[in-house]
Amino acid sequence: MRNLNEIHKPTSIADALEFLQQPGAVALAGGTALNADKRADVRAVVDLSELGLAYIRESAGAIALGATTRLSALAESPILRALANGVLAQAAHQSATSILRNQATLAGTLISEPAAVLAVALLALDARVTVMGATTQTFALDAWLAARAEMPPSLVVEIGVPLSNPRAALCAVARTPSDKAIVCAVVAAQIENGIARDVRIALGGVGATATRAPAAEQTLRAQTFDDATIQNAARLAAQGISPRGDFRGSAEYRIEMAHVLTRRALKELAS
Ligand SMILES: Cc1cc2nc3c(=O)[nH]c(=O)nc-3n(C[C@H](O)[C@H](O)[C@H](O)COP(=O)(O)OP(=O)(O)OC[C@H]3O[C@@H](n4cnc5c(N)ncnc54)[C@H](O)[C@@H]3O)c2cc1C
């Protein structure tokens, strides 16, 4: 932020939205991504820390997560540890090292790392994103991730996770335990009498944002989780992606890992 001139610290969302209307104004959450960027276009930052948006609450059939909740609070939350085998708490823990977890926030992480494990876990759990701008709107997470770049500047205020409490499993591969996952898979399903319902498979590290695996989900619908069905679903999950390679892993490696991690996560779910 080489041209930063102003720092605002509003205490109401209305004031924050007004400051964000200024040309060159951006939201500052934990600041870990923003401060690392040498963006020349940023003239003013709007610090979100006094908006009262750091909370984890159960309300009306959903868990409401405030946008500025720190990753450390998500990782340590008893509510999230009890939800869906704790995959969301695990994802927050795996998102960054302990120093960063104490600083980085939920919305900041979703925005700066939309294909990483936190976005993947939220997608598998069918999360909704509430944003405020000229109007207040709530989007399914994948719709918001896909549309965000084209949307007018807005403030993420809350992420909602339905309290349907499915079983879930998270599998990831990374170069080191503290490095960003190269590929990750989170699967979630309601399982009744050995039959899977509402199966959601989300993958990260295989595209610009966290992504679902619809063909694999379809093949698992109302099925028992036997080895052949799991193998077939994992194969379909890997067939539906076309990742780019980078220094962490080639495109071919990512496709193979999407297969392996989906299979592992489904097996864990079945057991
Ligand atoms: C040394 C280092 C190591 C890292 N390692 C990893 C890793 O292993 N895995 C990984 O996934 N990530 C990693 N990261 C990235 C890290 O996860 C992000 O820096 C962090 O999650 C950003 O969160 P923040 O709250 O600090 O966001 P900020 O830096 O404050 O903001 C990031 C972006 O989001 C916008 N924003 C923030 N909150 C809102 C809101 N409520 N509404 C609208 N816009 C908003 C900001 O304007 C900005 O554009 C690493 C970062 C660093 C610096």
The ligand as a Tripos MOL2 file, in Angstrom:
@<TRIPOS>MOLECULE
LIG
   53    58     1     0     0
SMALL
NO_CHARGES

@<TRIPOS>ATOM
      1 C1          3.3990  -15.4270    5.8750 C.3       1 LIG1
      2 C2          2.0470  -15.8430    5.3710 C.ar      1 LIG1
      3 C3          1.7640  -17.2170    5.2620 C.ar      1 LIG1
      4 C4          0.4980  -17.6230    4.8070 C.ar      1 LIG1
      5 N1          0.2400  -18.9540    4.7400 N.ar      1 LIG1
      6 C5         -0.9750  -19.3720    4.3180 C.ar      1 LIG1
      7 C6         -1.3160  -20.7610    4.2700 C.ar      1 LIG1
      8 O1         -0.5200  -21.6220    4.5950 O.2       1 LIG1
      9 N2         -2.5460  -21.1060    3.8360 N.ar      1 LIG1
     10 C7         -3.4620  -20.1610    3.4520 C.ar      1 LIG1
     11 O2         -4.5770  -20.5140    3.0650 O.2       1 LIG1
     12 N3         -3.1840  -18.8490    3.5090 N.ar      1 LIG1
     13 C8         -1.9750  -18.4400    3.9320 C.ar      1 LIG1
     14 N4         -1.6790  -17.1090    3.9840 N.ar      1 LIG1
     15 C9         -2.7000  -16.1530    3.5700 C.3       1 LIG1
     16 C10        -3.5240  -15.7950    4.7720 C.3       1 LIG1
     17 O3         -4.4390  -16.8340    4.9850 O.3       1 LIG1
     18 C11        -4.2180  -14.4710    4.4990 C.3       1 LIG1
     19 O4         -3.2080  -13.4770    4.5760 O.3       1 LIG1
     20 C12        -5.2850  -14.1790    5.5220 C.3       1 LIG1
     21 O5         -6.2060  -15.2200    5.5760 O.3       1 LIG1
     22 C13        -6.0160  -12.8800    5.1770 C.3       1 LIG1
     23 O6         -6.9410  -12.5930    6.1990 O.3       1 LIG1
     24 P1         -6.9870  -11.1320    6.8320 P.3       1 LIG1
     25 O7         -8.1120  -11.0930    7.7900 O.co2     1 LIG1
     26 O8         -5.6350  -10.7670    7.3650 O.co2     1 LIG1
     27 O9         -7.3470  -10.2760    5.5310 O.3       1 LIG1
     28 P2         -6.8750   -8.8130    5.1010 P.3       1 LIG1
     29 O10        -5.4350   -8.8570    4.7060 O.co2     1 LIG1
     30 O11        -7.2940   -7.7930    6.0770 O.co2     1 LIG1
     31 O12        -7.8010   -8.6520    3.8020 O.3       1 LIG1
     32 C14        -7.6590   -9.4840    2.6680 C.3       1 LIG1
     33 C15        -8.6040   -8.9970    1.5780 C.3       1 LIG1
     34 O13        -9.9590   -9.1930    1.9750 O.3       1 LIG1
     35 C16       -10.6710   -7.9590    2.0030 C.3       1 LIG1
     36 N5        -11.5820   -8.0560    3.1450 N.ar      1 LIG1
     37 C17       -11.2800   -8.5070    4.3810 C.ar      1 LIG1
     38 N6        -12.3750   -8.5730    5.1430 N.ar      1 LIG1
     39 C18       -13.4070   -8.1340    4.3850 C.ar      1 LIG1
     40 C19       -14.8130   -7.9720    4.6150 C.ar      1 LIG1
     41 N7        -15.3960   -8.2810    5.7860 N.pl3     1 LIG1
     42 N8        -15.5780   -7.5120    3.5950 N.ar      1 LIG1
     43 C20       -15.0260   -7.1960    2.3970 C.ar      1 LIG1
     44 N9        -13.7030   -7.3390    2.1210 N.ar      1 LIG1
     45 C21       -12.9020   -7.7940    3.1100 C.ar      1 LIG1
     46 C22        -9.6120   -6.8680    2.1270 C.3       1 LIG1
     47 O14       -10.0490   -5.6370    1.6060 O.3       1 LIG1
     48 C23        -8.4920   -7.4950    1.3080 C.3       1 LIG1
     49 O15        -8.7300   -7.2890   -0.0660 O.3       1 LIG1
     50 C24        -0.4690  -16.6610    4.4460 C.ar      1 LIG1
     51 C25        -0.1890  -15.2860    4.5810 C.ar      1 LIG1
     52 C26         1.0600  -14.8780    5.0300 C.ar      1 LIG1
     53 C27         1.3380  -13.4000    5.1710 C.3       1 LIG1
@<TRIPOS>BOND
     1     1     2 1
     2     2     3 ar
     3     2    52 ar
     4     3     4 ar
     5     4     5 ar
     6     4    50 ar
     7     5     6 ar
     8     6     7 ar
     9     6    13 1
    10     7     8 2
    11     7     9 ar
    12     9    10 ar
    13    10    11 2
    14    10    12 ar
    15    12    13 ar
    16    13    14 ar
    17    14    15 1
    18    14    50 ar
    19    15    16 1
    20    16    17 1
    21    16    18 1
    22    18    19 1
    23    18    20 1
    24    20    21 1
    25    20    22 1
    26    22    23 1
    27    23    24 1
    28    24    25 2
    29    24    26 1
    30    24    27 1
    31    27    28 1
    32    28    29 2
    33    28    30 1
    34    28    31 1
    35    31    32 1
    36    32    33 1
    37    33    34 1
    38    33    48 1
    39    34    35 1
    40    35    36 1
    41    35    46 1
    42    36    37 ar
    43    36    45 ar
    44    37    38 ar
    45    38    39 ar
    46    39    40 ar
    47    39    45 ar
    48    40    41 1
    49    40    42 ar
    50    42    43 ar
    51    43    44 ar
    52    44    45 ar
    53    46    47 1
    54    46    48 1
    55    48    49 1
    56    50    51 ar
    57    51    52 ar
    58    52    53 1
@<TRIPOS>SUBSTRUCTURE
     1 LIG1         1 GROUP 0 **** ****
